[in-house]
Amino acid sequence: MTDVTTAARAATAALRDLFDPTPLQLNDYLSAKYGAEVWLKREDLTPVRSYKLRGAFTAMRKIRESDPAADHFVCASAGNHAQGLAYACRHFGVRGTIFMPVTTPQQKIDKTRAFGGAGVTIRLTGDYFDQTLAAAQAFCTEAGARFLAPFDDPDVIEGQSSVAVEMLEQLGRAPDLVVLPVGGGGLAAGVTGYLRAAAPQTDFRFVEPAGGASLQAALRAGGPVTLPRVDSFVDGAAVARIGALPFERLAGFSAAQVLLAPEDRICTTMLTMLNVEGVVLEPAGALSIDALADLGPEIRGKTVVCVTSGGNFDFERLPEVKERAQRFAGVKKYYILRMPQRPGALREFLAMLGPEDDIARFEYLKKSARNFGSVLIGIETSDPANFAHLTGQLDAAGFSYRDISEDPLLAEFLI
């Protein structure tokens, strides 16, 4: 038994003071869809609805074992790491100070406060996370507190490896493939570290949001790089730079083993899991399932474990998720239409719509022009092919229009 497996099993045993192993569930729907044996490791079912509790608890436990006087812990986080630290602070009866950006939704603030209780203080500082992080680290120096990093820490990684320990014990054999979401890399580093020692025949695929592929960029460059821009939609995995220590442990993998999930497609996966399976996943929590679409025939007949990393989804975001899913599926489009300013023009346009077409938005952008007015129009339909019929009629009637559905700049301002 290696040091890695011994430490991982010890971390797993210690976690039983907090919660039972999260379920490993065979999913019949996904198994039938992909012709594989697809299991879900339900990290969305921990007490804080994400795996982050594992790392925060383990790091805090080990610090207190080496320094029993340590009684004040600090982190910078607007999400799952904050909730994990808060829960661990309450368990150990220590103080916690959690720095969050001023823009953090109230729902996340309230949940973190509820998990931590009276011993946890939340400080809203900075408009951007870099400012929040700098404030948290400065506070640690002033207060003599311990800073708990979300992923770039060996004890945090050790805690995340407990996911793999439970997985093997529950499955009773080594899976053919494990699909892991990647943000800062702590979960991937922990799980792969344990399984390479305990189940060396198991293969891996890593999944990042297309707008935050920091692991893939690092593997191609030979070291961590900072992405110039990150799409923040998958907030649990939208990291501009992979952690230095996680990358050190993941450096032996190939960039070809990293899959990129389009943000809009992730929305379709979230809605499918909600509507078909009744499973609530946050965007990062749906990454591993979403990647099955890219694996396709590669996984047929194999045993595959997908780690669903979190379920902290704010349902106020549901309209946005539905919108993005519809656009990805091609059943919703937005046009800027030049509408002739004459009687009957609108009626003429409405007559072009088919029986399955529905106007979801209609807004004049400019109606002061003498001959034409610009209209923003959103249309939902049941079949993407219906749009070809509509645009064909618009062309035949001489209407001027522009499809802005895939224009990120105009979509940001107008949609």
C-alpha positions in Angstrom: 0.0 0.0 0.0 1.5 3.3 -1.1 1.7 6.5 0.9 -0.9 8.0 -1.5 -3.5 5.3 -0.9 -2.8 5.2 2.8 -3.3 8.9 3.2 -6.4 8.9 1.0 -8.1 6.1 3.0 -7.2 7.9 6.2 -8.8 11.1 4.9 -11.9 9.1 3.9 -12.2 7.5 7.3 -12.0 10.8 9.0 -14.7 12.3 6.8 -17.2 9.8 8.3 -17.5 12.1 11.3 -19.3 14.5 8.9 -21.3 12.5 6.4 -21.8 9.0 4.9 -20.2 8.2 1.5 -22.1 10.0 -1.3 -24.0 7.6 -3.5 -22.6 5.9 -6.6 -25.7 5.4 -8.7 -26.1 3.4 -11.9 -28.0 5.7 -14.3 -30.3 3.7 -16.6 -31.2 6.7 -18.8 -27.6 7.6 -19.6 -26.5 4.0 -19.8 -29.2 3.3 -22.5 -28.4 6.5 -24.3 -24.7 5.8 -24.7 -24.7 2.0 -24.7 -22.4 1.9 -21.6 -22.7 1.3 -17.9 -22.8 4.9 -16.7 -22.5 5.5 -12.9 -22.8 8.9 -11.2 -20.7 9.7 -8.2 -23.2 12.1 -6.5 -21.0 14.8 -5.0 -24.0 17.1 -5.2 -25.4 15.2 -2.3 -22.8 16.1 0.4 -24.1 18.2 3.3 -23.0 21.3 1.4 -24.0 19.9 -2.1 -20.5 19.8 -3.4 -17.2 17.9 -3.0 -15.5 21.0 -1.6 -16.3 20.0 2.0 -13.9 17.1 1.7 -10.9 19.2 1.0 -11.7 22.0 3.4 -12.4 19.5 6.2 -9.2 17.5 5.6 -6.9 20.6 5.4 -8.5 22.0 8.6 -8.2 18.7 10.4 -4.5 18.3 9.6 -3.6 21.8 10.5 -5.3 21.4 13.9 -3.6 18.0 14.4 -0.2 19.7 14.0 -1.2 22.9 15.7 -4.1 22.5 18.2 -4.0 26.2 18.9 -5.1 27.0 15.3 -8.6 28.4 15.7 -9.1 30.9 12.9 -9.4 30.0 9.3 -9.9 32.2 6.2 -10.8 31.7 2.6 -11.8 33.8 -0.4 -14.7 32.2 -2.3 -18.1 33.1 -3.7 -19.3 29.5 -3.8 -18.7 25.9 -2.8 -15.3 26.3 -1.1 -16.8 29.0 1.2 -19.7 26.7 2.2 -17.3 23.8 2.7 -15.0 25.9 5.0 -18.0 27.3 6.9 -19.3 23.8 7.6 -15.9 22.6 8.7 -15.5 25.6 11.0 -18.7 24.8 12.7 -17.7 21.1 13.1 -14.4 21.9 14.7 -15.8 24.9 16.7 -13.3 27.4 15.3 -13.7 30.8 13.8 -13.9 31.4 10.1 -13.7 34.6 8.1 -14.9 34.2 4.5 -14.2 36.9 2.0 -16.7 37.2 -0.9 -16.9 39.7 -3.8 -19.5 42.4 -3.3 -21.4 41.0 -6.3 -22.0 37.6 -4.7 -25.7 36.6 -4.9 -27.5 36.9 -1.6 -28.5 33.2 -1.8 -24.9 32.1 -1.6 -24.2 34.5 1.3 -27.1 33.2 3.2 -26.2 29.5 2.6 -22.6 30.1 3.7 -23.8 31.8 6.9 -26.3 29.0 7.7 -23.6 26.3 7.3 -21.1 28.2 9.5 -23.3 29.5 12.2 -22.2 32.2 14.7 -18.5 31.4 14.4 -18.3 32.5 10.8 -18.0 36.1 9.6 -18.6 37.0 6.0 -16.8 40.0 4.5 -17.9 41.4 1.2 -14.9 43.0 -0.4 -14.0 43.8 -4.0 -15.9 43.8 -7.3 -13.6 41.1 -8.8 -12.3 37.9 -7.2 -8.6 39.0 -7.4 -9.4 41.9 -5.2 -11.3 39.6 -2.8 -8.4 37.2 -2.7 -5.8 39.9 -2.0 -8.0 41.3 0.9 -8.3 37.8 2.4 -4.6 37.1 2.3 -3.8 40.5 3.8 -6.3 39.9 6.6 -4.6 36.5 7.3 -1.3 38.3 7.8 -2.8 40.9 10.1 -5.0 38.5 12.2 -2.6 35.6 12.3 -5.2 33.3 10.8 -4.7 30.3 8.5 -5.6 30.7 4.9 -7.3 27.7 3.2 -6.8 27.6 -0.5 -9.6 26.1 -2.6 -7.4 23.7 -4.6 -3.7 24.6 -4.6 -2.9 22.8 -1.3 -1.7 19.2 -0.8 -4.1 18.6 2.1 -7.1 19.8 0.1 -6.1 17.5 -2.7 -5.8 14.7 -0.3 -9.3 15.4 0.9 -10.7 15.3 -2.6 -9.0 11.9 -3.2 -11.6 10.5 -0.9 -14.1 10.6 -3.8 -12.0 7.9 -5.5 -11.7 5.8 -2.4 -15.5 5.7 -2.0 -15.9 5.1 -5.7 -13.8 1.9 -5.8 -15.3 0.5 -2.6 -18.9 1.1 -3.8 -18.3 -0.2 -7.4 -16.3 -3.2 -6.1 -14.1 -3.1 -9.2 -12.1 -0.6 -11.2 -14.1 1.4 -13.8 -12.9 1.5 -17.3 -13.1 5.3 -17.4 -13.6 8.1 -14.9 -14.8 11.5 -16.2 -13.8 14.4 -14.1 -14.7 18.1 -14.2 -11.8 20.5 -13.8 -11.7 24.0 -12.4 -8.6 24.7 -10.3 -7.7 21.0 -10.6 -7.9 19.8 -6.9 -10.5 17.2 -7.5 -8.8 15.8 -10.6 -5.4 15.7 -8.9 -6.8 13.9 -5.9 -8.9 11.3 -7.8 -6.3 10.5 -10.4 -3.5 10.3 -7.8 -5.4 7.6 -5.8 -6.7 5.6 -8.8 -3.4 5.5 -10.6 -2.1 3.7 -7.5 -5.1 1.6 -6.6 -6.6 1.0 -10.1 -3.9 1.6 -12.7 -6.0 0.2 -15.5 -8.6 3.0 -15.2 -8.5 5.6 -17.9 -9.5 9.3 -17.4 -11.1 12.1 -19.3 -11.1 15.7 -18.0 -13.8 18.2 -18.8 -13.5 22.0 -18.8 -16.0 24.7 -19.9 -15.0 25.9 -23.3 -14.7 29.4 -21.9 -12.3 28.4 -19.2 -9.9 25.7 -20.5 -7.0 26.3 -18.2 -5.9 22.7 -17.8 -5.8 22.1 -21.6 -3.8 25.3 -22.1 -1.4 24.3 -19.4 -0.8 20.9 -20.8 -0.1 22.4 -24.3 2.2 25.0 -22.8 4.0 22.6 -20.5 3.0 24.7 -17.4 0.2 26.8 -16.0 -0.7 29.8 -18.0 -3.3 32.5 -17.3 -6.1 32.7 -19.8 -6.7 36.2 -21.2 -10.5 35.8 -20.8 -12.8 33.4 -18.9 -16.5 32.9 -19.5 -17.9 33.0 -15.9 -21.2 31.1 -16.7 -19.8 27.8 -15.3 -18.8 29.6 -12.1 -17.7 26.4 -10.2 -15.1 25.6 -12.9 -14.4 29.0 -14.6 -10.7 29.3 -13.5 -8.3 31.4 -15.4 -5.2 29.5 -14.2 -4.9 25.9 -13.1 -3.4 25.5 -9.7 0.4 24.9 -9.6 0.3 21.8 -7.4 -2.7 20.2 -9.2 -1.0 20.8 -12.5 2.2 19.2 -11.2 0.2 16.1 -10.5 -1.8 16.2 -13.8 1.2 17.1 -16.0 1.6 13.5 -17.2 -1.7 13.5 -19.0 -2.3 14.6 -22.6 -4.2 17.7 -23.8 -6.1 15.2 -25.9 -7.6 13.8 -22.7 -9.2 17.1 -22.0 -12.7 17.7 -23.4 -14.2 21.2 -23.8 -17.9 21.6 -23.0 -19.7 24.5 -24.7 -21.5 26.5 -22.1 -24.8 26.5 -24.0 -24.7 22.7 -24.4 -24.1 22.3 -20.6 -27.5 24.0 -20.2 -29.2 21.3 -22.2 -27.6 18.7 -20.0 -28.7 20.5 -16.9 -32.3 20.7 -18.1 -32.3 17.0 -19.2 -31.1 15.9 -15.8 -33.7 18.0 -14.1 -36.6 17.1 -16.3 -35.8 13.4 -16.9 -34.0 12.4 -13.7 -35.1 15.0 -11.2 -31.4 15.8 -10.5 -30.5 19.4 -9.8 -27.0 20.2 -10.9 -25.1 23.4 -11.1 -23.2 24.1 -14.4 -19.9 22.7 -13.1 -21.8 19.7 -11.7 -23.1 18.8 -15.1 -19.7 18.9 -16.9 -18.9 15.2 -16.7 -22.3 14.1 -17.9 -22.2 16.7 -20.7 -18.9 15.3 -22.0 -20.5 11.9 -22.7 -21.8 13.4 -25.9 -18.2 13.8 -27.1 -17.1 10.4 -26.0 -19.8 8.6 -28.0 -18.8 5.2 -29.4 -15.6 5.3 -27.4 -17.4 4.4 -24.2 -19.8 1.8 -25.7 -19.8 -1.4 -23.6 -17.6 0.2 -20.9 -18.1 1.0 -17.2 -17.9 4.8 -16.9 -18.1 6.9 -13.7 -19.0 10.6 -14.0 -18.4 12.7 -11.0 -21.3 15.2 -10.5 -19.3 17.7 -8.6 -22.0 20.0 -7.3 -25.7 20.9 -7.1 -25.7 24.5 -5.7 -27.9 25.9 -8.4 -29.8 29.1 -7.9 -33.2 28.7 -9.6 -33.3 32.4 -10.4 -30.8 31.4 -13.2 -33.2 28.8 -14.7 -34.6 31.2 -17.3 -31.1 31.9 -18.5 -30.3 28.2 -18.6 -33.4 27.5 -20.6 -32.7 30.3 -23.0 -29.1 29.1 -23.7 -30.3 25.5 -24.1 -32.9 26.5 -26.7 -30.3 28.5 -28.6 -27.9 25.6 -28.6 -30.6 23.3 -29.8 -31.4 25.7 -32.6 -35.1 26.1 -31.6 -34.8 29.8 -30.6 -33.3 32.6 -32.6 -33.2 36.4 -32.5 -33.3 38.7 -35.5 -33.0 42.4 -36.1 -35.6 43.0 -38.7 -36.1 46.2 -40.8 -39.8 46.6 -40.7 -41.3 48.8 -43.4 -43.3 51.7 -41.9 -46.5 51.2 -43.8 -49.9 49.8 -43.0 -50.0 46.0 -43.2 -46.3 45.4 -43.0 -46.5 43.7 -39.5 -49.5 41.7 -40.6 -47.5 40.6 -43.7 -44.6 39.4 -41.5 -46.9 37.6 -39.0 -48.4 35.6 -41.9 -44.9 34.2 -42.7 -44.8 32.4 -39.3 -45.6 28.7 -39.3 -48.0 27.0 -36.9 -45.1 25.9 -34.6 -43.5 29.4 -34.5 -44.0 31.6 -31.5 -42.9 35.2 -31.0 -41.0 35.3 -27.6 -39.9 38.9 -27.9 -40.9 41.9 -30.0 -39.2 45.2 -29.4 -38.8 48.3 -31.6 -35.1 49.4 -31.4 -35.6 52.4 -33.7 -39.0 53.7 -34.8 -38.2 57.3 -35.7 -37.1 56.4 -39.2 -39.5 57.6 -41.9 -39.5 54.5 -44.1 -38.2 51.6 -41.9 -38.0 50.7 -38.2 -35.6 48.3 -36.6 -37.2 45.5 -34.6 -35.6 43.0 -32.3 -37.6 39.8 -32.6 -37.2 36.5 -30.8 -38.8 33.4 -32.2 -39.2 29.9 -30.6 -40.1 26.9 -32.6 -40.3 23.1 -32.3 -37.8 22.2 -35.2 -34.7 24.1 -36.2 -35.7 23.5 -39.9 -38.6 25.9 -39.5 -36.2 28.8 -39.5 -35.1 28.0 -43.0 -38.7 28.2 -44.1 -39.2 31.6 -42.3 -36.0 33.2 -43.7 -36.9 31.9 -47.2 -40.2 33.8 -47.0 -38.5 36.9 -45.6 -36.0 36.9 -48.6 -38.8 36.4 -51.1 -40.8 39.3 -49.6 -37.7 41.6 -49.7 -37.5 42.0 -45.9 -34.0 43.0 -44.6 -33.0 41.1 -41.5 -30.0 39.9 -39.5 -29.7 36.8 -37.3 -27.9 37.9 -34.1 -28.4 34.6 -32.2 -24.7 33.7 -32.4 -23.3 37.2 -32.2 -21.9 37.4 -28.7 -21.5 41.2 -28.6 -25.0 42.0 -29.9 -26.5 39.2 -27.8 -24.9 40.6 -24.7 -26.4 44.0 -25.2 -29.8 43.2 -26.8 -30.8 39.7 -25.6 
